[in-house]
């Protein structure tokens, strides 16, 4: 058995750019995993994926030409079924052995070769055999078939191939794009595998226009990337090509000078990497008059429609220059730059036209048109939605501020969706909110309202900025609450893999604003206050919605590094002021490090269980009659509570949750003594109720910051 490096390449027509990297990684990963599963490659084998617009390839190190033979033990049947009373093979056993290829000419010898071993309560017969290891050709064929079958193809297409046989005809092939070549090299040897109607060889094709030779002959697996680059003018590695484009973009920006930098957009960089095989970054420009149009419009049209990289100046403002990633390297680049400049000009002219036309009407004049835009068949039009958001926004603003905030929030909420019926947002839906802000400034509404309109969709994704002013926070909260309460109210809930109305994102947005803006708003009251705005269109599902929000909050806190136990302890109390939760978590973490913590957590769990059983007969009152205390341990516990609780309550009221829990840690000794020496469920009912009341007082004092029983092991 010898090992050499393996190279497999599928040469195809241009692959979908947004899926290319996933396709390349999946092809290489599945191929290598299948080779390892068959014993042809080992865990130490290194897998290198390649993906260019016209090829998927994988390089795998240390692949054997044949896998090692494998000893296999197979359970046949119980001894009572396989052997008769004399110990001879039954017909059933002989038939099974024959099916496995064993020699049954001498039944006694065949039985003697079997092993007997316990199998549950009975004894079974086991057959040992040596399975020949897979040959590279057979194993690679299986791995290749599996890799192709498991590709995450966004959309399969069908095409026809001429049948490779004596009878002429055509056969249908189903793949992401028509395939035209297959390479399989083990070292320098071709492995005769087939796929998609193709037979493997050692030849591929390079760049459509700039390859030095055609076809490109690959001498061995290890020189694949170098040969393709030298003879085929193709950088086969997606990662290397991406790095080369990033390097050229930075170099071109430096050449422009004045602190210019290309816009940062990883998705655009990935897409462009998937569009070119031999990147060549060129500097282009457009007329400066277009800079009068909001830069978001120009940037979006250049990125989305043309895959260009706009250049920003040192202050982050758009310049009239942009970068193009060409797939060719001509000596005279003027035709390439000139062509791209001619192509972008009509796009920018359209954006300028939309902007000029939209400013001829005020945002306020467009609000009526929202009544004709359907939002949801059960929740009405966008116009109805706007009125609900206004109602919710005014209610929030009254809690947070004075009359000016209520007025600003109401006006921003009324106009926030008006840009949905503008030409610019009709062409570029991604600009909703942004254009509303520009048009509000054009209407003379001032920065407060304009920024609130622009920011009311924020935060739009993880890590996004929050609204800049309080009016924007109010409208953003109202907008997200309207969506959450409305969708839960009609039963339109997210499933495991579907969330068409982005309810998870909206919930996280509400959480972030309440926490990061330190808003003095209680979650349950906030959700409940949004329900009346819907009238009879929905049912009240705020209980389920609150669970949903707390679930999102729990996940977010765990991602921030808090343990599941810490999060569970704090959220078990359903804290209403979300802005205080991080202080509660810090207090729980500090408490858990105290030597008294394990015993108090265990005692707290025990107290909770006692009270839960007691409350089955009726509510337990947190009241203690000192005259009914008989045992010294219960008297000492009451005295300890009277000493510690007022101080702990004062610290809790001052927001010092850590100190509050540390003060209560002094209760450990009297609590331990109480459980050692006092029978809670005394036969005398007055003694029993009094002791339950003492435990209720303890439980109430211990669990203001968190449910400490959740910290028990």
Buried (B, 14 or more C-beta within 10 A) or exposed (E): EEBBBBBBBBBBBEBBBEBBBBBBBBBBBBBBBBBBBBBBBEEEBEBBBBBBBBBBBBBBBBBBBBBEEEEEEEEBBBBEBBBEEEEEBBEEBBEBBEEEEBEBEEBEEBBEBBEEEEBEEEEBBBBEEEEEBBBBBBBBBBBBBBBBEBBEBEEEEEBEBEEEEEEEEEEEBEBBBBBBBBBBBBBEBBBEBBBBBBEBBBBBBBBBEBBEEEBBEBEBBBBBBEBBBBBBBBBBBBBBBBEBBBEBBEEBBEEBEEEBBBBEBEEBBBBBBBBBBBBBBBBBBBEEEBBEBBBBBBBBBBBEEBBBBBBBBEEEEBBBBBBBBBBBBEEEBEEBBEEBBEBBEEBBBBBBEBBEEBBEBBBBEBBEBBEEEEBBEEBBBBBBBBBBBBBBBBBBBBBBBEEEBBBBBBBBBBBBBBBBBBBBBBBBEEBBBBBBBBBBBBBEBEEBBBBBBBBBBBBEEEEEEBBBBBBBBBBBBBBBBBBBBBBBBBEBBBEEEEBEBBBBBBBBBBBBBBBEBEBEBBBBEBBBBBBEBBEEBBEBBBEEBBEBBBEBBBEBBBEEEBBEBBBBBBBBBEBBBBBBBBBBBBBBBBBBEBEBBBBBBBBBBBBBEBBEEBEEEEEBEBEBEEEBBBBEBBBBBBEBBEBBBEBBBEBBEEEBBBBBBBBBBBBBEBBBBBBEEBEBEBEEEEBBBBBBBBBBBBBEBBBBBBBBBBBBE
